[in-house]
Structure formats: structure tokens, C-alpha cells
Amino acid sequence: MTDPLLRVPFAAPLLGEEEVTAVTEVLRSGWIGTGAVARDTERLLTRYLNVEHALLLNSGTAALHLALLTLGVGPGHEVIVPTVTFTASAATVVHAGATPVLVDVEPHRLTVDVEQVRRHITARTRAVMAVHFAGRMADVRALRALCDEHGLALIEDSAHALPAERDGATPGRLADAAAFSFFVTKPLTSAEGGLLVCHRADLAAEARVLSAHGIDRDAFARHHGGRAPHYDVVAAGMKYNMPDVTAAILRCQLERSDALRERRRAIAERYAKGLAPTRLLLPPADTTDDASSWYLYVVQVPRGVDRDHLADRLRARGIGTSVHFRPLHQFSYYRDQLPSAAAAFPVADGSYPRLLSLPIFPAMSDEDVQAVIDALSDELRQAVGRS
Ligand SMILES: Cc1ncc(COP(=O)(O)O)c(C=O)c1O
């Protein structure tokens, strides 16, 4: 993720001596697999997110897959997914044997359009996946009401949103299940990792079994406390568990999560001020009842400006950027496989050519932020002059 040739890379994790010490301790402990550190980190996350059950996994994708499986999504079912998201949101629906139904998003905040969800509910719909795009939450209260009205499960793809808040709800509180990611660039990272949260003990227990080969007792339990090493296989499970060596990194990140979030928010404020004079459409600002994790800072370039050329120009000036997301219905796989991909997506298609994600990560200095503002403002002046 970090490009040494760039003055400001697109993203870089903030790791310190705490993480080095924590990993070293696990390496020296004699147990590097899933064990006491993962369990302790789960306890901390349960408290932090104010949820009943938390299961650490080796990716956010694994968490989405297990959310779908434990909520009974399978062949013959449809799951409504916004088209502006990462492929894992829809691919996991396919892995569960069901069909993703892609729908358009709200302008500007680019989270799923609740009216579009309502229009796409059929007798086959089993669940709705709310994606908290860039760290700004979808309208979970409206989606919860809609799902309750139609007897549907609500799943939050919260890969971008740890933490975030909307209308008094935080990720995982209103959904039947929520999935988080700890990939390298995410607000909290363990290099790779994921978390499934839910409120029902039976689903949490089923997910735990499925995450470790469908074996009824995990390896740590089998080898500790003098218990017999025998086990039963009760399902055709996956291999999704998070090892302690990884959980140790996450536990350190969790301890400094407030500081990490504060720094992201401060960078977002600097961007908002510094880029206000430009013709960029800036992301929605935080309000008292709508707070982003500021995982991404996604601007929309003025109409007529070539986004990719602008990104190239910024790269030439030492600044990394990215694009989130090319809508799923534009990718060949979804176009070929999903009937819903043939629909019209005016908001997603209209915004995609304008989307540009700027660097926003806690290790950025104020000078880095200013360098991005200066370079972008300058390139925009030239681009607007050309257009
Ligand atoms: C919206 C969204 N959902 C799911 C995922 C999958 O998370 P992971 O990479 O941890 O599997 C990502 C990853 O970037 C994501 O952006």
C-alpha cells in the first residue's frame, strides 16, 4: 500500500512499538494460533461495539459469508446489495448460493437508496445488505423498519465503519448481523482480519463452528485444560478463524482507536476547509447525528474534468489516490451473471467517473494534508482551464 516513491501515499497503517511488543509476546508464548488473545480481543470488541456476540475471523469477506449462512440465506434467495461497493459484498451472496440484486445509491453520500431497496423486494428476497460507504452509515433505521415490515434479515457491511454513528445507532446495533474488516488500509487493521457481530447466541455459536471446519470444539479448547483431543464434525465448515498473532495487532489498534479516529476526523476537517474554494463536490460533513469513520475521503471532480488524468497528474507530483468504487454492475462478471445488473443506475453511473479518493490515514502530517490540498487545487485550476 505504501509507495516509497510517493511523498504522500494513498494509505499507510499506523503501527507502533505496542504492536511490535504484542506480536513478539504471542510469538514467544508458544501459542500463535487462535486462542486467548483472540478471545480477549473479542470481549473488548463486544464492549466497544455494544453488541452481544463478536467473532474474530481472518477477513471481512469471511464475516459477510458467515452472516449470510447463519441467517439462512441460500439457493433460491435474493439479497439486495448496493451497486456502489466492493465486490466482496455481492460475491459472498453468490458463495452462499443466493443471487445478489443490485440497486442504486443515494446521491452524494452514495449509500444504498432505501426507496430502491423497497422497489426491488420480491417473494425471493431474504436479506438486505447495507454498506456503510467510505465510513458514512447507510440509513439503518429506515432499512430496519423496511426489513421488519417484510420479514427480511438486515446485514451491515461495515468494513469501512469502525466506528461510525447515525441517528443514535452504531454499526452492529440494529442489524441481524454486521461484518467488519481489518484489512491493511481499514480504520483499525490487523493486516488481514474480520469480525462478525450479532445478537443471537445460537447464530454466534453456529458461526464459530462454521469458521473452524465445522468442528464442534476449537483447537485451543481441545489442547487446553487437559481435555481429550477428540472432536465431531457437525457441518462442512470453512477455515476462517483469526490467529492470536494477528489478534495481538488488532488489540493494540483497538486500544488507540479513539486517537486514530480523531486524527482521521481532523484530516477531513482540514480537507473540507482547504478544498472549499475548489469546484470539487466534497463528501457530506459530520453532524451531531451522522458521524463518519472517515475511512475514505471521496471527492467528486467537476463535470468535464478527466478524473483519471487528474489522478495521474497527482501521482506525478508524489500524491497517491484511489477510486471507490467502480459500480459492481459495470464489471464483466456481474454484467454477465446478474439480471439486475442490466437495470439503470443513474446515480452510480453518473458519479463513478467523478469519484476520487484522497489520502486520509492517521500517520499523515498536517504538511502532507496541505501538500494534497495545494497539488489538487493547482491541478484542478489547470484542468478546469483546459475543459
Ligand atoms: C465494502 C467492503 N466490504 C467488504 C470488504 C472485504 O473485507 P476483507 O478485505 O477484509 O475481506 C471490503 C474490503 O475492502 C470492503 O471495502
The ligand as an SDF file (V2000), in Angstrom:
LIG
                    3D

 16 16  0  0  0  0  0  0  0  0999 V2000
  -17.2940   -2.5760    1.4230 C   0  0  0  0  0  0  0  0  0  0  0  0
  -16.3780   -3.7420    1.6780 C   0  0  0  0  0  0  0  0  0  0  0  0
  -16.9130   -4.9100    2.0490 N   0  0  0  0  0  0  0  0  0  0  0  0
  -16.1480   -5.9890    2.3040 C   0  0  0  0  0  0  0  0  0  0  0  0
  -14.7830   -5.9430    2.1870 C   0  0  0  0  0  0  0  0  0  0  0  0
  -13.9800   -7.1810    2.4250 C   0  0  0  0  0  0  0  0  0  0  0  0
  -13.1110   -7.0890    3.5120 O   0  0  0  0  0  0  0  0  0  0  0  0
  -11.8000   -8.0000    3.5410 P   0  0  0  0  0  0  0  0  0  0  0  0
  -10.8180   -7.4210    2.5860 O   0  0  0  0  0  0  0  0  0  0  0  0
  -11.3450   -7.8960    4.9710 O   0  0  0  0  0  0  0  0  0  0  0  0
  -12.2100   -9.3750    3.1890 O   0  0  0  0  0  0  0  0  0  0  0  0
  -14.1650   -4.7470    1.8010 C   0  0  0  0  0  0  0  0  0  0  0  0
  -12.7040   -4.7040    1.6860 C   0  0  0  0  0  0  0  0  0  0  0  0
  -12.0520   -3.8210    1.3160 O   0  0  0  0  0  0  0  0  0  0  0  0
  -14.9800   -3.6110    1.5350 C   0  0  0  0  0  0  0  0  0  0  0  0
  -14.4590   -2.4570    1.1270 O   0  0  0  0  0  0  0  0  0  0  0  0
  1  2  1  0
  2  3  1  0
  2 15  2  0
  3  4  2  0
  4  5  1  0
  5  6  1  0
  5 12  2  0
  6  7  1  0
  7  8  1  0
  8  9  2  0
  8 10  1  0
  8 11  1  0
 12 13  1  0
 12 15  1  0
 13 14  2  0
 15 16  1  0
M  END
$$$$
